[in-house]
Amino acid sequence: MFNIPEVTPDEAKKILETDENAVLLDVRTPQEYRSVRVPNSVLIPVDDLRFKFRELDKNKKYLVLCRSGNRSAFATYALRQLGFDAYNVMGGIISWPYEIERG
């Protein structure tokens, strides 16, 4: 199986608060994102990532989030193969205990 680096929601929150190069990348659908999202996250749906990865800065650290952690694991793997510093946020937004915005 693939070795995909992961961070817990607690670790992700700390990284976002202390590392100005950290970006929370949400790979859910636009509908999911409109319904509930983490403030200041960036939306690029996993299905669009193959076209839009060029818009991402390779000098940033990406914390990748989906609903439960499956799509974000796939996206994290793909980003790392493309040379990005990316980490899957374990458990996705359903495990995110911090602030969220609703539709």
C-alpha positions in Angstrom: 0.0 0.0 0.0 1.0 3.6 -0.3 2.7 5.6 2.5 0.7 8.8 2.7 1.8 11.3 5.3 -1.1 12.2 7.6 -1.7 14.8 10.3 -4.5 14.8 12.9 -6.9 17.8 13.0 -5.1 19.0 16.1 -1.7 18.9 14.3 -3.2 20.6 11.2 -4.7 23.4 13.3 -1.4 24.0 15.0 0.5 24.1 11.6 -2.1 26.5 10.2 -1.6 28.8 13.1 2.2 28.8 13.2 3.3 28.2 9.6 2.5 31.1 7.2 3.3 28.8 4.2 0.6 26.3 5.3 -2.6 26.0 3.2 -5.7 24.1 4.0 -6.7 22.5 0.7 -10.3 21.3 0.5 -10.8 18.7 -2.2 -14.6 18.1 -1.8 -17.2 19.1 -4.3 -18.4 22.7 -4.6 -21.8 21.7 -3.2 -20.1 20.1 -0.1 -17.9 23.2 0.3 -20.9 25.6 0.1 -22.7 23.6 2.8 -19.9 23.5 5.4 -16.3 24.6 5.2 -13.3 25.5 7.3 -12.7 29.3 7.2 -9.8 30.4 4.9 -9.6 26.9 3.2 -9.0 26.8 -0.5 -11.3 24.7 -2.7 -10.0 22.5 -5.5 -12.2 19.5 -6.0 -10.3 16.3 -6.3 -11.7 15.8 -9.8 -10.2 19.1 -10.9 -6.9 18.7 -9.2 -5.2 17.2 -12.3 -6.0 20.4 -14.2 -5.5 22.9 -11.4 -2.4 21.7 -9.6 -0.4 24.1 -11.6 -2.1 27.0 -9.8 -0.6 25.7 -6.5 2.7 27.1 -5.1 5.3 24.4 -4.6 6.8 26.5 -1.8 3.6 26.0 0.3 2.7 23.2 2.7 -0.7 21.7 1.8 -2.9 20.1 4.5 -5.5 18.3 2.4 -9.1 17.9 3.6 -12.2 16.1 2.4 -15.3 14.8 4.1 -13.8 11.7 5.8 -10.2 11.4 4.6 -10.4 9.1 1.6 -10.5 11.6 -1.3 -7.9 13.8 0.5 -5.6 10.7 0.9 -5.8 10.2 -2.9 -5.2 13.9 -3.5 -2.3 14.0 -1.1 -0.6 11.1 -2.8 -1.1 12.7 -6.2 0.3 16.0 -5.0 3.3 14.4 -3.4 4.0 12.5 -6.7 4.0 16.0 -8.4 6.6 17.3 -5.9 4.3 19.1 -3.4 4.7 19.1 0.4 1.2 17.6 1.1 -0.3 15.9 4.1 -3.7 14.2 4.5 -5.9 15.5 7.4 -7.1 12.4 9.1 -10.8 12.0 9.4 -11.7 14.9 7.2 -14.1 17.7 8.0 -16.4 15.3 10.0 -13.5 15.0 12.5 -12.6 18.7 12.4 -13.4 20.0 16.0 -12.6 23.7 15.3 -14.4 26.5 13.6 -16.5 25.9 10.5 -18.7 28.0 8.3 -22.1 26.8 7.1 -23.7 27.6 3.8 
